[in-house]
Amino acid sequence: MYLVSCSLKAKHAARKLVRKKRTAMQNTSNFIMQPVGFYIVALVSMPYSNVYVMFLTVLYVITVMCNVFLMAIIFYDHRLHVPKFMAVGSLALVDLVLSTSLVPGMIKTYIVLDNFVPFNLCLVQMYTYYNFISLEGLSLCILSYDRFIAICFPLRQKSINTNTRMAYIICAVWFFNSVKSLYGPSSIPTLSFCGSLKVNSYFCDYAPVLRLSCSDTTPQWNFATTSTTLFNAVPMIFIFLTYMGILIAVFRMKNNQSRYKALATCSEHLILVALFFIPIFVIFNLGFFGIVINPDVRTVCLSLSSLLPPCVNPILYSLKTKEIRSRIYSLLIQRQSVHPLNNKH
């Protein structure tokens, strides 16, 4: 009986303490259950930040034009309806959405000088960015899988890696990643904010928004840490293992010309992997070991890592891939043959 009464008193005291905290927070003018929006304040100390954003804008224009062109060629040319170019088309779509989730907002913030982002739009940008930045790494994994099958199992390639199987893989990756990415943004409306609403990032970033909350954000930080670790580790390990298998298969080839051809088909993919993963890997590990990085340096590295691969990807696959080059050449020949007929009329 004594233990029960003590337990009831402890519970009553805990509830009383919680009510006092809530009352104190409600009486604080800076306490907001859900703010109207946030203010983006990164690159404030960086000289000529508007010039840098203009450079990213040029990259964005090239990205949109090249990726739309690449997707159009793959869509209209039935000869390119094979697993490899299904994966390339999926990556081009990811590149297009990823860059669109960042650059228009940066133009609004740093060129138009309007750094306010409404709350709901912040959540949309947060979800879109983290969904498609993860899909970027997973799409590179799909391409490495395609190269692995093509080089290690050349005689069984068409039976192992069919169009149907590749479509299932791409759809499964998109669905799983889209569902996984919902937790972060959907948890933000459950938080309360107090004090500053200035987000120290170049977009409505998840971690800087969490730092503004005065609620208990332990579950969100645990999710962010786990998700970031898996996002960095799993794709990199998978790509490393596939290329170890590719190298073993290549060095077993007796013909030097076959070796060169096999390695050449992987070069553009390795360039994209390096451009995408190296900056993220370096920044993440420096932060993990407690090394302080200048916020502007971090912003520049991460923004380039997010926007350079989408720009370089279609150029590499257009110029270095024989099938794409031949299709572009045939389109130019057709256009030249049509113009003389129009001139005669």
LOVO-688574 format. One record per residue (C-alpha): x, y, z; residue in one letter; residue number from 1. Coordinates in steps of 0.25 Angstrom, whole numbers, plus 5000, padded with zeros to 4 digits. Example, Ala and Ser with C-alpha at 12.3 -4.5 7.8 and 13.67 -1.06 7.14 Angstrom:
BEGIN
px->5049, py->4982, pz->5031, res->a, n->1
px->5055, py->4996, pz->5029, res->s, n->2
END
This chain:
BEGIN
px->5000, py->5000, pz->5000, res->m, n->1
px->5011, py->5009, pz->5003, res->y, n->2
px->5018, py->5006, pz->4990, res->l, n->3
px->5005, py->5009, pz->4983, res->v, n->4
px->5003, py->5023, pz->4990, res->s, n->5
px->5018, py->5026, pz->4987, res->c, n->6
px->5016, py->5023, pz->4972, res->s, n->7
px->5003, py->5031, pz->4971, res->l, n->8
px->5010, py->5043, pz->4978, res->k, n->9
px->5022, py->5041, pz->4968, res->a, n->10
px->5013, py->5041, pz->4956, res->k, n->11
px->5005, py->5053, pz->4961, res->h, n->12
px->5018, py->5061, pz->4963, res->a, n->13
px->5023, py->5057, pz->4949, res->a, n->14
px->5010, py->5062, pz->4943, res->r, n->15
px->5010, py->5075, pz->4951, res->k, n->16
px->5024, py->5077, pz->4946, res->l, n->17
px->5020, py->5075, pz->4931, res->v, n->18
px->5008, py->5084, pz->4933, res->r, n->19
px->5018, py->5095, pz->4939, res->k, n->20
px->5027, py->5093, pz->4927, res->k, n->21
px->5016, py->5094, pz->4917, res->r, n->22
px->5010, py->5107, pz->4924, res->t, n->23
px->5024, py->5113, pz->4924, res->a, n->24
px->5026, py->5110, pz->4909, res->m, n->25
px->5012, py->5115, pz->4905, res->q, n->26
px->5015, py->5128, pz->4913, res->n, n->27
px->5028, py->5130, pz->4905, res->t, n->28
px->5026, py->5139, pz->4893, res->s, n->29
px->5036, py->5132, pz->4885, res->n, n->30
px->5030, py->5118, pz->4886, res->f, n->31
px->5023, py->5113, pz->4874, res->i, n->32
px->5015, py->5100, pz->4872, res->m, n->33
px->5016, py->5101, pz->4857, res->q, n->34
px->5023, py->5113, pz->4850, res->p, n->35
px->5018, py->5120, pz->4838, res->v, n->36
px->5032, py->5117, pz->4831, res->g, n->37
px->5047, py->5118, pz->4832, res->f, n->38
px->5058, py->5127, pz->4827, res->y, n->39
px->5070, py->5121, pz->4819, res->i, n->40
px->5083, py->5128, pz->4824, res->v, n->41
px->5094, py->5120, pz->4818, res->a, n->42
px->5106, py->5126, pz->4810, res->l, n->43
px->5104, py->5139, pz->4817, res->v, n->44
px->5119, py->5141, pz->4820, res->s, n->45
px->5123, py->5135, pz->4806, res->m, n->46
px->5128, py->5146, pz->4797, res->p, n->47
px->5121, py->5147, pz->4783, res->y, n->48
px->5111, py->5136, pz->4788, res->s, n->49
px->5101, py->5141, pz->4777, res->n, n->50
px->5112, py->5138, pz->4766, res->v, n->51
px->5113, py->5124, pz->4772, res->y, n->52
px->5098, py->5123, pz->4771, res->v, n->53
px->5098, py->5128, pz->4756, res->m, n->54
px->5108, py->5117, pz->4753, res->f, n->55
px->5099, py->5107, pz->4759, res->l, n->56
px->5088, py->5113, pz->4751, res->t, n->57
px->5096, py->5110, pz->4738, res->v, n->58
px->5098, py->5096, pz->4743, res->l, n->59
px->5083, py->5095, pz->4745, res->y, n->60
px->5080, py->5099, pz->4731, res->v, n->61
px->5090, py->5090, pz->4725, res->i, n->62
px->5084, py->5079, pz->4734, res->t, n->63
px->5070, py->5081, pz->4730, res->v, n->64
px->5073, py->5082, pz->4715, res->m, n->65
px->5082, py->5070, pz->4714, res->c, n->66
px->5074, py->5061, pz->4723, res->n, n->67
px->5061, py->5064, pz->4716, res->v, n->68
px->5068, py->5061, pz->4703, res->f, n->69
px->5074, py->5048, pz->4708, res->l, n->70
px->5061, py->5043, pz->4713, res->m, n->71
px->5054, py->5047, pz->4700, res->a, n->72
px->5064, py->5039, pz->4692, res->i, n->73
px->5063, py->5027, pz->4701, res->i, n->74
px->5047, py->5028, pz->4700, res->f, n->75
px->5046, py->5029, pz->4685, res->y, n->76
px->5057, py->5020, pz->4681, res->d, n->77
px->5052, py->5005, pz->4682, res->h, n->78
px->5066, py->5000, pz->4680, res->r, n->79
px->5069, py->5007, pz->4694, res->l, n->80
px->5058, py->4999, pz->4701, res->h, n->81
px->5068, py->4990, pz->4708, res->v, n->82
px->5072, py->4989, pz->4723, res->p, n->83
px->5084, py->4998, pz->4722, res->k, n->84
px->5076, py->5010, pz->4717, res->f, n->85
px->5064, py->5007, pz->4726, res->m, n->86
px->5074, py->5010, pz->4737, res->a, n->87
px->5080, py->5022, pz->4730, res->v, n->88
px->5067, py->5028, pz->4728, res->g, n->89
px->5063, py->5025, pz->4742, res->s, n->90
px->5076, py->5032, pz->4747, res->l, n->91
px->5073, py->5044, pz->4737, res->a, n->92
px->5059, py->5046, pz->4743, res->l, n->93
px->5065, py->5046, pz->4757, res->v, n->94
px->5076, py->5056, pz->4753, res->d, n->95
px->5065, py->5065, pz->4747, res->l, n->96
px->5056, py->5065, pz->4760, res->v, n->97
px->5068, py->5066, pz->4770, res->l, n->98
px->5074, py->5078, pz->4763, res->s, n->99
px->5060, py->5084, pz->4762, res->t, n->100
px->5058, py->5083, pz->4777, res->s, n->101
px->5070, py->5091, pz->4780, res->l, n->102
px->5073, py->5102, pz->4769, res->v, n->103
px->5060, py->5110, pz->4768, res->p, n->104
px->5060, py->5111, pz->4783, res->g, n->105
px->5074, py->5116, pz->4783, res->m, n->106
px->5071, py->5126, pz->4772, res->i, n->107
px->5059, py->5131, pz->4780, res->k, n->108
px->5068, py->5132, pz->4793, res->t, n->109
px->5081, py->5138, pz->4787, res->y, n->110
px->5077, py->5145, pz->4774, res->i, n->111
px->5063, py->5150, pz->4777, res->v, n->112
px->5067, py->5152, pz->4792, res->l, n->113
px->5055, py->5145, pz->4797, res->d, n->114
px->5060, py->5135, pz->4808, res->n, n->115
px->5046, py->5132, pz->4814, res->f, n->116
px->5041, py->5118, pz->4812, res->v, n->117
px->5027, py->5115, pz->4816, res->p, n->118
px->5025, py->5103, pz->4826, res->f, n->119
px->5018, py->5093, pz->4816, res->n, n->120
px->5027, py->5097, pz->4805, res->l, n->121
px->5039, py->5094, pz->4814, res->c, n->122
px->5034, py->5080, pz->4817, res->l, n->123
px->5032, py->5077, pz->4802, res->v, n->124
px->5046, py->5082, pz->4798, res->q, n->125
px->5052, py->5074, pz->4810, res->m, n->126
px->5045, py->5061, pz->4805, res->y, n->127
px->5048, py->5063, pz->4790, res->t, n->128
px->5063, py->5066, pz->4793, res->y, n->129
px->5065, py->5054, pz->4802, res->y, n->130
px->5057, py->5044, pz->4794, res->n, n->131
px->5064, py->5048, pz->4781, res->f, n->132
px->5078, py->5049, pz->4787, res->i, n->133
px->5076, py->5035, pz->4792, res->s, n->134
px->5071, py->5030, pz->4779, res->l, n->135
px->5083, py->5036, pz->4772, res->e, n->136
px->5092, py->5027, pz->4780, res->g, n->137
px->5083, py->5015, pz->4778, res->l, n->138
px->5082, py->5018, pz->4763, res->s, n->139
px->5097, py->5017, pz->4762, res->l, n->140
px->5096, py->5004, pz->4769, res->c, n->141
px->5086, py->4999, pz->4759, res->i, n->142
px->5096, py->5003, pz->4748, res->l, n->143
px->5107, py->4996, pz->4754, res->s, n->144
px->5098, py->4983, pz->4755, res->y, n->145
px->5096, py->4985, pz->4740, res->d, n->146
px->5111, py->4986, pz->4737, res->r, n->147
px->5114, py->4974, pz->4746, res->f, n->148
px->5104, py->4965, pz->4739, res->i, n->149
px->5108, py->4970, pz->4725, res->a, n->150
px->5123, py->4967, pz->4728, res->i, n->151
px->5123, py->4955, pz->4737, res->c, n->152
px->5112, py->4947, pz->4731, res->f, n->153
px->5112, py->4952, pz->4716, res->p, n->154
px->5106, py->4939, pz->4710, res->l, n->155
px->5095, py->4939, pz->4720, res->r, n->156
px->5093, py->4954, pz->4721, res->q, n->157
px->5080, py->4955, pz->4713, res->k, n->158
px->5073, py->4943, pz->4721, res->s, n->159
px->5078, py->4949, pz->4735, res->i, n->160
px->5076, py->4964, pz->4733, res->n, n->161
px->5063, py->4965, pz->4725, res->t, n->162
px->5054, py->4977, pz->4723, res->n, n->163
px->5044, py->4972, pz->4732, res->t, n->164
px->5054, py->4969, pz->4743, res->r, n->165
px->5060, py->4983, pz->4742, res->m, n->166
px->5047, py->4989, pz->4743, res->a, n->167
px->5044, py->4982, pz->4755, res->y, n->168
px->5057, py->4986, pz->4762, res->i, n->169
px->5055, py->5001, pz->4758, res->i, n->170
px->5040, py->5001, pz->4763, res->c, n->171
px->5044, py->4994, pz->4776, res->a, n->172
px->5056, py->5003, pz->4779, res->v, n->173
px->5047, py->5016, pz->4776, res->w, n->174
px->5035, py->5011, pz->4785, res->f, n->175
px->5044, py->5006, pz->4796, res->f, n->176
px->5052, py->5019, pz->4796, res->n, n->177
px->5040, py->5028, pz->4795, res->s, n->178
px->5033, py->5021, pz->4807, res->v, n->179
px->5046, py->5022, pz->4815, res->k, n->180
px->5048, py->5037, pz->4812, res->s, n->181
px->5034, py->5040, pz->4818, res->l, n->182
px->5038, py->5039, pz->4833, res->y, n->183
px->5047, py->5051, pz->4834, res->g, n->184
px->5038, py->5062, pz->4828, res->p, n->185
px->5026, py->5056, pz->4834, res->s, n->186
px->5032, py->5057, pz->4848, res->s, n->187
px->5034, py->5072, pz->4847, res->i, n->188
px->5020, py->5076, pz->4849, res->p, n->189
px->5020, py->5069, pz->4862, res->t, n->190
px->5031, py->5078, pz->4868, res->l, n->191
px->5030, py->5091, pz->4875, res->s, n->192
px->5040, py->5103, pz->4871, res->f, n->193
px->5045, py->5114, pz->4880, res->c, n->194
px->5055, py->5125, pz->4878, res->g, n->195
px->5061, py->5126, pz->4864, res->s, n->196
px->5055, py->5121, pz->4851, res->l, n->197
px->5068, py->5123, pz->4843, res->k, n->198
px->5072, py->5110, pz->4836, res->v, n->199
px->5087, py->5110, pz->4834, res->n, n->200
px->5087, py->5103, pz->4821, res->s, n->201
px->5085, py->5106, pz->4806, res->y, n->202
px->5071, py->5099, pz->4806, res->f, n->203
px->5061, py->5095, pz->4816, res->c, n->204
px->5070, py->5084, pz->4822, res->d, n->205
px->5066, py->5073, pz->4832, res->y, n->206
px->5077, py->5074, pz->4842, res->a, n->207
px->5077, py->5090, pz->4843, res->p, n->208
px->5062, py->5090, pz->4845, res->v, n->209
px->5063, py->5080, pz->4856, res->l, n->210
px->5073, py->5089, pz->4863, res->r, n->211
px->5063, py->5100, pz->4864, res->l, n->212
px->5053, py->5091, pz->4871, res->s, n->213
px->5051, py->5092, pz->4886, res->c, n->214
px->5044, py->5078, pz->4887, res->s, n->215
px->5051, py->5065, pz->4889, res->d, n->216
px->5057, py->5061, pz->4876, res->t, n->217
px->5064, py->5048, pz->4880, res->t, n->218
px->5056, py->5039, pz->4871, res->p, n->219
px->5058, py->5049, pz->4859, res->q, n->220
px->5073, py->5049, pz->4861, res->w, n->221
px->5074, py->5034, pz->4862, res->n, n->222
px->5067, py->5033, pz->4849, res->f, n->223
px->5075, py->5043, pz->4842, res->a, n->224
px->5088, py->5036, pz->4847, res->t, n->225
px->5084, py->5022, pz->4843, res->t, n->226
px->5078, py->5027, pz->4830, res->s, n->227
px->5091, py->5035, pz->4827, res->t, n->228
px->5100, py->5023, pz->4830, res->t, n->229
px->5092, py->5014, pz->4822, res->l, n->230
px->5091, py->5024, pz->4810, res->f, n->231
px->5107, py->5025, pz->4810, res->n, n->232
px->5111, py->5011, pz->4814, res->a, n->233
px->5101, py->5002, pz->4806, res->v, n->234
px->5102, py->5007, pz->4792, res->p, n->235
px->5117, py->5009, pz->4793, res->m, n->236
px->5119, py->4995, pz->4798, res->i, n->237
px->5110, py->4989, pz->4787, res->f, n->238
px->5117, py->4997, pz->4776, res->i, n->239
px->5131, py->4993, pz->4782, res->f, n->240
px->5127, py->4978, pz->4782, res->l, n->241
px->5121, py->4979, pz->4768, res->t, n->242
px->5134, py->4985, pz->4763, res->y, n->243
px->5143, py->4975, pz->4770, res->m, n->244
px->5135, py->4965, pz->4762, res->g, n->245
px->5137, py->4972, pz->4749, res->i, n->246
px->5152, py->4974, pz->4751, res->l, n->247
px->5153, py->4959, pz->4754, res->i, n->248
px->5145, py->4956, pz->4741, res->a, n->249
px->5153, py->4966, pz->4733, res->v, n->250
px->5167, py->4961, pz->4737, res->f, n->251
px->5163, py->4947, pz->4734, res->r, n->252
px->5160, py->4951, pz->4719, res->m, n->253
px->5171, py->4947, pz->4710, res->k, n->254
px->5169, py->4957, pz->4699, res->n, n->255
px->5175, py->4971, pz->4703, res->n, n->256
px->5164, py->4978, pz->4693, res->q, n->257
px->5153, py->4971, pz->4701, res->s, n->258
px->5159, py->4976, pz->4714, res->r, n->259
px->5160, py->4990, pz->4709, res->y, n->260
px->5146, py->4990, pz->4704, res->k, n->261
px->5140, py->4985, pz->4717, res->a, n->262
px->5147, py->4995, pz->4725, res->l, n->263
px->5144, py->5006, pz->4716, res->a, n->264
px->5129, py->5003, pz->4718, res->t, n->265
px->5130, py->5005, pz->4733, res->c, n->266
px->5138, py->5018, pz->4732, res->s, n->267
px->5127, py->5028, pz->4731, res->e, n->268
px->5120, py->5021, pz->4743, res->h, n->269
px->5132, py->5022, pz->4752, res->l, n->270
px->5133, py->5037, pz->4749, res->i, n->271
px->5119, py->5039, pz->4754, res->l, n->272
px->5121, py->5030, pz->4766, res->v, n->273
px->5134, py->5038, pz->4770, res->a, n->274
px->5127, py->5052, pz->4767, res->l, n->275
px->5115, py->5048, pz->4776, res->f, n->276
px->5120, py->5040, pz->4787, res->f, n->277
px->5134, py->5046, pz->4790, res->i, n->278
px->5129, py->5060, pz->4795, res->p, n->279
px->5118, py->5053, pz->4803, res->i, n->280
px->5127, py->5043, pz->4809, res->f, n->281
px->5138, py->5053, pz->4813, res->v, n->282
px->5128, py->5063, pz->4819, res->i, n->283
px->5121, py->5052, pz->4827, res->f, n->284
px->5133, py->5045, pz->4833, res->n, n->285
px->5140, py->5059, pz->4837, res->l, n->286
px->5127, py->5062, pz->4844, res->g, n->287
px->5126, py->5048, pz->4850, res->f, n->288
px->5140, py->5050, pz->4856, res->f, n->289
px->5137, py->5063, pz->4862, res->g, n->290
px->5145, py->5072, pz->4852, res->i, n->291
px->5138, py->5085, pz->4851, res->v, n->292
px->5136, py->5090, pz->4836, res->i, n->293
px->5133, py->5104, pz->4832, res->n, n->294
px->5118, py->5104, pz->4829, res->p, n->295
px->5121, py->5111, pz->4815, res->d, n->296
px->5131, py->5100, pz->4811, res->v, n->297
px->5121, py->5090, pz->4815, res->r, n->298
px->5110, py->5096, pz->4807, res->t, n->299
px->5119, py->5098, pz->4795, res->v, n->300
px->5123, py->5083, pz->4795, res->c, n->301
px->5109, py->5077, pz->4797, res->l, n->302
px->5103, py->5086, pz->4787, res->s, n->303
px->5113, py->5083, pz->4777, res->l, n->304
px->5112, py->5068, pz->4780, res->s, n->305
px->5097, py->5069, pz->4778, res->s, n->306
px->5097, py->5077, pz->4765, res->l, n->307
px->5110, py->5073, pz->4758, res->l, n->308
px->5106, py->5058, pz->4755, res->p, n->309
px->5092, py->5062, pz->4749, res->p, n->310
px->5099, py->5071, pz->4740, res->c, n->311
px->5111, py->5062, pz->4736, res->v, n->312
px->5102, py->5049, pz->4735, res->n, n->313
px->5095, py->5052, pz->4722, res->p, n->314
px->5107, py->5058, pz->4715, res->i, n->315
px->5115, py->5045, pz->4719, res->l, n->316
px->5105, py->5035, pz->4714, res->y, n->317
px->5102, py->5043, pz->4702, res->s, n->318
px->5116, py->5045, pz->4697, res->l, n->319
px->5123, py->5032, pz->4702, res->k, n->320
px->5112, py->5023, pz->4699, res->t, n->321
px->5112, py->5017, pz->4685, res->k, n->322
px->5097, py->5015, pz->4684, res->e, n->323
px->5093, py->5029, pz->4688, res->i, n->324
px->5103, py->5035, pz->4679, res->r, n->325
px->5098, py->5027, pz->4667, res->s, n->326
px->5084, py->5031, pz->4670, res->r, n->327
px->5088, py->5046, pz->4671, res->i, n->328
px->5095, py->5045, pz->4658, res->y, n->329
px->5083, py->5038, pz->4651, res->s, n->330
px->5074, py->5050, pz->4656, res->l, n->331
px->5083, py->5060, pz->4651, res->l, n->332
px->5084, py->5053, pz->4637, res->i, n->333
px->5069, py->5052, pz->4637, res->q, n->334
px->5068, py->5067, pz->4640, res->r, n->335
px->5078, py->5071, pz->4629, res->q, n->336
px->5070, py->5062, pz->4619, res->s, n->337
px->5057, py->5069, pz->4622, res->v, n->338
px->5062, py->5083, pz->4621, res->h, n->339
px->5066, py->5082, pz->4606, res->p, n->340
px->5051, py->5077, pz->4603, res->l, n->341
px->5046, py->5089, pz->4611, res->n, n->342
px->5054, py->5098, pz->4603, res->n, n->343
px->5050, py->5093, pz->4590, res->k, n->344
px->5035, py->5096, pz->4593, res->h, n->345
END
